[in-house]
C-alpha cells in the first residue's frame, strides 16, 4: 500500500514548554481511514492540524503524497486537502450549492463546472441538489449541515481528507446514520482519511486502523480488532474499557467457517416424509430451502407431521426473520438474536443459505478472532476446545 501521509519524528513544543506531540512517527496508506482517538489534550487534533499546516511542527517532517509539506505554500496545500470540522463552518449568506462549490471556485474552476461538481457531491451525501441546493445553512438540520460539510471537503477531489470530530455535534441516532453513510461513501471514493475522535466506539466502527493516543504519543497503532483484543499497554486496555470484548463484536465479521449446518428440508418435499426423516435425525425444526438453495423459511417438525399426506414443506413454512448476510459483524447477529428472541440466526450469501450462527458459535468466532490477532495468524488456524463441541 502506497503511503499517502507520513510522519517522521514529529514534535510540537510550545513556547511555554508544553509538548503537544512528542517524536511521532507513523504512516497512513493511500485510501486508508485512520482514526486518532484519545482523551482531550492528548495531541490528536494537533497531529491532524499539522498535516494542513494550521499548526507548524517544532521538529521532524511530514510528507503528503511523497512531498515534504514544509516546502509547499500553505494556502495551496490546504486547497488540496479536504477539511471537515465539528461545527461545519458553512457561510450563512451563501446557498448550500455555493457553499459546496467554494473550494473549486477558489482554485479557478469555471462557475458552471464547480456547481455541477457540487450538485454531484450533494447527491452523494444524500441531499437532493434540486431540493437543498438553493437553501441556506439555517434552513437545514444539524445532520444535514454536517453532510454539506463533507461534500464541501470533497468538492475539489482532494486525495486527503481531515476530519475533526465530524459527527460530534448531532444526536446519537443521527450520528450513527451519518457514520453509516460516510462508510458507504468512503467505500466508493477511497480517500485517505485522518479522523479525530474521543469516542472509542466511533474509532472502532470507522477506522481501518486506530491510533490510540496517550499524552502526546501513540500508545498503539493497529487494526480495531487488535486494539480491542490485544491492547498493547495497560493504558490502552483501560482506555478501550473492560467491555472491549463486546466492542469487538462490531469489528469481527461472520465467516462461513463459523456456521453450523442445521436440518434442511426443501419446499417441494412432502411434509409427512420430511417429518419422518427429520425425526429420525433427532431434529425438532428445519430450515426450508427452495431448489436453488435459497432461504424460504423454517418449519417445526411436529407441524410437518400433522400435515398428513397432502401438504408440502413449503406450504407450512414460516417466514424467517432472524437472518444476516455473511461478512456482517457479530454484533449485528447478536442484535438479531435478541430482537427476535431466537436461538440462532440464518446466514446468507445474497439469497443463498450458508448455515446458522448459534450463540456458542458466535462466542467461538469471537475467541478465534482475539487469539488470531494475539498469535498473528488467520482465524482458521486457531485451535482450541470449542464450547459448541462440548
C-alpha positions as MATLAB code, in Angstrom:
seq = 'XXXXXXXXXXXXXXXXXXXXXXXXXXXXXXXXXXXXXXXXXXXXXXXXXXXXXXXXXXXXXXXXXXXXXXXXXXXXXXXXXXXXXXXXXXXXXXXXXXXXXXXXXXXXXXXXXXXXXXXXXXXXXXXXXXXXXXXXXXXXXXXXXXXXXXXXXXXXXXXXXXXXXXXXXXXXXXXXXXXXXXXXXXXXXXXXXXXXXXXXXXXXXXXXXXXXXXXXXXXXXXXXXXXXXXXXXXXXXXXXXXXXXXXXXXXXXXXXXXXXXXXXXXXXXXXXXXXXXXXXXXXXXXXXXXXXXXXXXXXXXXXXXXXXXXXXXXXXXXXXXXXXXXXXXXXXXXXXXXXXXXXXXXXXXXXXXXXXXXXXXXXXXXXXXXXXXXXXXXXXXXXXXXXXXX';
ca = [
       0.000    0.000    0.000;
       1.389    3.365   -1.030;
       1.982    5.763    1.872;
      -0.079    8.933    1.462;
       0.676   10.615    4.817;
       3.957   10.052    6.636;
       5.111   11.469    9.972;
       8.820   11.236   10.734;
       9.881   12.026   14.321;
       7.480   14.957   14.556;
       7.426   17.030   17.748;
       5.340   20.067   18.598;
       6.605   22.080   21.556;
       5.010   25.410   22.532;
       6.965   28.402   23.916;
       5.801   27.681   27.476;
       7.447   24.258   27.254;
       4.253   22.252   26.708;
       4.874   19.280   24.430;
       1.688   18.546   22.485;
       3.199   15.847   20.274;
       6.418   14.033   21.098;
       8.558   12.271   18.458;
       5.632   10.985   16.434;
       6.270    8.562   13.546;
       3.574    6.713   11.599;
       2.256    6.260    8.070;
      -1.238    6.242    6.565;
      -1.698    4.273    3.361;
      -3.461    5.538    0.261;
      -7.213    5.086    0.625;
      -6.912    4.164    4.306;
      -9.132    5.599    7.033;
      -7.192    6.055   10.266;
      -8.899    7.234   13.425;
      -6.946    9.180   16.049;
      -8.544    8.557   19.421;
      -7.722    9.661   22.922;
      -8.749   11.988   25.755;
      -8.862   15.771   25.436;
      -5.434   17.389   25.288;
      -3.584   14.248   24.170;
      -2.313   15.722   20.862;
      -4.585   14.063   18.325;
      -6.055   17.320   16.921;
      -2.603   18.898   16.893;
      -1.402   15.926   14.841;
      -4.172   16.361   12.306;
      -3.761   20.150   12.033;
      -0.064   19.786   11.280;
      -0.978   17.908    8.092;
      -2.508   21.048    6.534;
      -0.088   23.387    8.339;
      -2.664   25.087   10.515;
      -0.092   24.192   13.170;
       3.602   24.007   12.339;
       5.745   21.258   13.896;
       8.737   22.199   16.018;
      10.840   19.423   14.526;
      10.541   16.412   12.276;
       8.999   16.029    8.857;
       5.545   15.408    7.383;
       5.057   14.157    3.827;
       1.805   14.068    1.875;
       1.807   12.021   -1.327;
       5.607   11.931   -1.194;
       6.014   15.715   -0.870;
       7.557   17.454    2.146;
       4.750   19.823    3.136;
       7.181   22.328    4.678;
       8.200   23.207    1.108;
       4.608   23.772   -0.067;
       2.739   27.064    0.137;
       0.227   26.581    2.996;
      -2.715   28.020    1.061;
      -2.029   25.786   -1.943;
      -1.594   22.821    0.379;
      -4.944   23.406    2.114;
      -6.792   23.587   -1.175;
      -5.520   20.057   -1.901;
      -6.705   18.680    1.452;
     -10.340   18.353    2.462;
     -11.130   19.552    5.988;
     -14.286   18.765    7.985;
     -14.834   20.168   11.477;
     -17.476   19.537   14.123;
     -19.291   22.859   13.676;
     -19.060   22.644    9.855;
     -18.368   26.362    9.300;
     -20.707   26.958    6.366;
     -21.103   30.507    5.068;
     -24.559   31.623    6.277;
     -25.106   34.063    3.402;
     -24.406   31.529    0.653;
     -26.677   28.764   -0.637;
     -25.882   25.124    0.022;
     -24.830   24.641   -3.604;
     -22.478   27.645   -3.488;
     -21.094   26.581   -0.097;
     -20.240   23.191   -1.569;
     -18.615   24.779   -4.617;
     -16.371   27.060   -2.519;
     -13.010   25.334   -2.994;
     -13.380   24.575   -6.723;
     -14.215   28.255   -7.238;
     -11.154   29.331   -5.240;
      -8.807   27.205   -7.332;
     -10.134   28.629  -10.591;
     -12.824   26.258  -11.794;
     -15.478   27.779  -14.018;
     -18.688   28.512  -12.122;
     -20.731   26.008  -14.149;
     -18.210   23.213  -13.555;
     -17.939   23.997   -9.841;
     -21.711   23.980   -9.387;
     -22.078   20.739  -11.351;
     -19.475   19.115   -9.118;
     -21.239   20.498   -6.040;
     -24.558   19.027   -7.161;
     -22.947   15.622   -7.715;
     -21.495   15.643   -4.211;
     -24.703   16.769   -2.538;
     -26.367   13.792   -4.171;
     -23.510   11.557   -2.982;
     -24.079   12.563    0.660;
     -27.830   12.012    0.376;
     -29.060   15.579   -0.219;
     -31.033   16.096   -3.424;
     -29.457   19.185   -5.035;
     -32.815   20.139   -6.564;
     -34.338   20.243   -3.091;
     -31.465   21.507   -0.946;
     -29.124   23.337   -3.336;
     -30.962   26.668   -3.144;
     -31.457   26.590    0.620;
     -29.292   28.341    3.206;
     -27.489   26.681    6.140;
     -30.003   27.895    8.735;
     -32.741   26.028    6.846;
     -31.013   22.667    7.377;
     -30.822   20.369   10.387;
     -27.515   19.766   12.149;
     -27.086   16.410   10.453;
     -27.815   17.907    7.037;
     -25.288   20.691    7.597;
     -22.711   18.077    8.553;
     -23.327   16.274    5.270;
     -22.799   19.538    3.396;
     -19.508   19.936    5.239;
     -18.349   16.545    3.986;
     -19.500   17.349    0.440;
     -17.649   20.679    0.505;
     -14.458   18.989    1.699;
     -14.628   16.575   -1.250;
     -15.536   19.143   -3.897;
     -12.085   19.618   -5.414;
     -11.437   15.845   -5.272;
      -8.613   16.032   -2.707;
      -6.573   12.872   -2.095;
      -6.536   13.534    1.668;
      -9.438   14.272    3.996;
      -9.002   15.553    7.555;
     -11.982   15.225    9.894;
     -12.060   16.712   13.402;
     -14.912   15.244   15.492;
     -17.083   15.429   12.355;
     -20.166   13.780   13.855;
     -19.899   15.004   17.438;
     -22.449   17.829   17.266;
     -25.509   15.712   16.432;
     -27.691   13.371   18.459;
     -26.702    9.667   18.748;
     -29.267    8.378   16.244;
     -28.286   10.888   13.543;
     -24.635   10.317   14.383;
     -24.930    6.594   13.654;
     -26.750    7.328   10.396;
     -24.029    9.759    9.321;
     -21.345    7.219   10.186;
     -23.097    4.587    8.075;
     -23.429    6.943    5.127;
     -19.839    8.081    5.421;
     -18.572    4.480    5.381;
     -20.631    3.774    2.248;
     -19.268    6.914    0.613;
     -15.692    6.076    1.620;
     -16.070    2.643    0.028;
     -16.758    4.449   -3.263;
     -14.349    7.398   -3.171;
     -11.471    5.787   -1.187;
      -9.898    8.937    0.190;
      -7.008    8.858    2.628;
      -8.652    9.971    5.857;
      -7.413   11.087    9.261;
     -10.388   11.300   11.614;
     -10.075   12.661   15.152;
     -12.473   11.423   17.813;
     -12.583   10.976   21.577;
     -15.075    8.109   21.233;
     -13.511    4.644   21.086;
     -16.704    3.137   19.662;
     -16.654    5.608   16.766;
     -12.948    4.956   16.242;
     -13.554    1.209   16.124;
     -16.544    1.493   13.840;
     -14.945    3.767   11.261;
     -11.221    3.093   11.258;
      -9.232    0.682    9.108;
      -6.611    1.285   11.771;
      -6.684    3.144   15.081;
      -4.020    5.313   16.696;
      -4.656    5.337   20.443;
      -3.055    8.405   21.996;
      -1.580    8.768   25.442;
      -0.069   12.137   26.304;
       1.463   13.316   23.038;
       2.379    9.789   21.972;
       0.709    6.915   20.180;
       0.365    4.023   22.607;
      -0.907    1.591   19.950;
      -1.403    1.821   16.181;
      -3.231   -1.215   14.861;
      -6.469   -2.600   13.489;
      -9.633   -2.150   15.570;
      -9.729   -5.872   16.277;
      -6.150   -5.912   17.559;
      -6.634   -2.845   19.739;
      -9.719   -4.359   21.340;
      -8.459   -7.916   21.506;
      -4.816   -7.425   22.432;
      -4.218   -3.972   23.962;
      -0.516   -3.140   23.768;
      -0.277   -1.438   27.165;
      -2.285   -1.191   30.392;
      -3.170    2.368   29.356;
      -4.771    1.133   26.114;
      -6.624   -1.635   27.961;
      -8.046    0.917   30.396;
      -8.916    3.384   27.641;
     -10.818    0.919   25.443;
     -12.689   -0.305   28.533;
     -13.489   -3.507   30.335;
     -16.256   -4.168   27.805;
     -13.810   -4.289   24.911;
     -14.974   -7.848   24.177;
     -18.453   -6.511   23.437;
     -16.984   -3.692   21.332;
     -15.017   -6.272   19.376;
     -18.270   -7.879   18.258;
     -18.740   -4.868   15.996;
     -15.436   -5.443   14.137;
     -15.425   -9.249   13.918;
     -17.094  -10.435   10.732;
     -19.091  -13.621   10.321;
     -17.190  -16.155    8.216;
     -18.532  -19.377    6.664;
     -16.351  -21.457    8.994;
     -18.258  -20.002   11.964;
     -21.519  -21.657   10.923;
     -23.342  -24.842   11.792;
     -25.282  -26.977    9.306;
     -28.871  -27.285   10.541;
     -31.525  -29.778    9.453;
     -32.681  -28.959    5.907;
     -35.938  -29.579    4.051;
     -36.944  -28.484    0.539;
     -40.104  -26.581   -0.356;
     -41.465  -29.305   -2.626;
     -40.824  -32.196   -0.253;
     -43.972  -33.887    1.125;
     -44.416  -32.667    4.685;
     -45.042  -36.114    6.202;
     -41.965  -37.615    4.549;
     -39.827  -34.692    5.700;
     -41.143  -35.036    9.257;
     -40.299  -38.731    9.377;
     -36.781  -38.132    8.078;
     -36.131  -35.231   10.426;
     -37.464  -37.095   13.479;
     -35.118  -39.952   12.676;
     -32.291  -37.425   12.758;
     -33.499  -36.109   16.127;
     -34.474  -32.711   14.736;
     -37.301  -30.572   16.155;
     -37.165  -27.863   13.477;
     -35.784  -27.385    9.989;
     -34.575  -24.651    7.696;
     -36.589  -24.657    4.470;
     -34.817  -24.006    1.166;
     -36.005  -23.816   -2.411;
     -34.448  -25.874   -5.186;
     -31.813  -23.180   -5.839;
     -30.591  -23.365   -2.228;
     -32.153  -20.024   -1.325;
     -33.791  -19.433    2.034;
     -37.565  -19.904    2.047;
     -38.213  -20.032    5.807;
     -38.348  -22.539    8.644;
     -40.751  -25.168    9.938;
     -41.354  -27.189   13.096;
     -41.126  -30.964   12.668;
     -44.336  -31.532   14.678;
     -46.224  -29.183   12.346;
     -44.968  -31.111    9.331;
     -46.033  -34.423   10.876;
     -49.601  -33.160   11.373;
     -49.964  -32.214    7.716;
     -50.789  -35.755    6.604;
     -50.221  -36.801    3.026;
     -51.451  -33.705    1.256;
     -49.162  -30.848    2.217;
     -45.647  -29.835    1.246;
     -42.928  -28.369    3.394;
     -43.083  -25.057    1.541;
     -46.787  -24.650    2.286;
     -46.182  -24.999    6.018;
     -43.006  -22.954    6.278;
     -42.824  -19.787    8.379;
     -41.114  -16.592    7.307;
     -37.501  -16.355    8.513;
     -36.932  -13.008   10.243;
     -33.699  -13.830   12.044;
     -31.036  -13.676    9.355;
     -27.896  -11.692    8.493;
     -25.548  -11.578    5.485;
     -22.195  -13.326    5.613;
     -19.496  -10.774    6.443;
     -21.811   -8.865    8.783;
     -20.348   -8.109   12.227;
     -21.056  -10.496   15.071;
     -22.729   -7.582   16.856;
     -25.415   -7.467   14.153;
     -26.082  -11.200   14.520;
     -26.261  -10.888   18.302;
     -28.698   -7.998   17.961;
     -30.944  -10.001   15.619;
     -30.951  -12.911   18.074;
     -32.087  -10.607   20.863;
     -34.628   -8.765   18.725;
     -36.384  -11.958   17.629;
     -35.703  -13.985   20.796;
     -34.013  -16.532   18.529;
     -31.596  -19.298   19.424;
     -29.773  -18.853   16.110;
     -29.671  -16.707   13.001;
     -29.513  -17.816    9.393;
     -26.522  -16.533    7.417;
     -26.952  -15.767    3.729;
     -24.735  -15.009    0.758;
     -27.161  -12.879   -1.209;
     -30.237  -15.126   -1.057;
     -28.230  -18.360   -0.866;
     -28.320  -20.072    2.523;
     -24.915  -20.883    4.062;
     -25.740  -22.100    7.575;
     -26.755  -20.851   11.005;
     -24.872  -18.970   13.681;
     -25.652  -20.068   17.235;
     -24.664  -18.305   20.483;
     -21.961  -20.920   21.075;
     -20.553  -20.447   17.575;
     -20.719  -16.663   17.971;
     -18.635  -16.933   21.133;
     -16.209  -19.263   19.394;
     -15.824  -16.853   16.464;
     -15.015  -14.025   18.878;
     -12.441  -16.161   20.710;
     -10.827  -17.225   17.442;
     -10.610  -13.621   16.289;
      -8.914  -12.485   19.503;
      -6.495  -15.426   19.522;
      -5.687  -14.935   15.826;
      -4.597  -11.350   16.457;
      -2.591  -12.379   19.507;
      -0.814  -15.150   17.572;
      -0.502  -13.254   14.300;
      -2.306  -15.958   12.310;
      -5.547  -16.350   10.372;
      -8.718  -17.203   12.273;
      -8.988  -20.664   10.709;
      -5.505  -21.515   12.034;
      -6.513  -21.038   15.674;
      -7.220  -24.222   17.612;
      -8.928  -24.551   20.996;
     -11.582  -26.636   22.714;
     -14.918  -25.440   21.390;
     -17.903  -24.874   23.656;
     -20.079  -25.826   20.707;
     -18.440  -29.265   20.526;
     -18.670  -29.963   24.243;
];
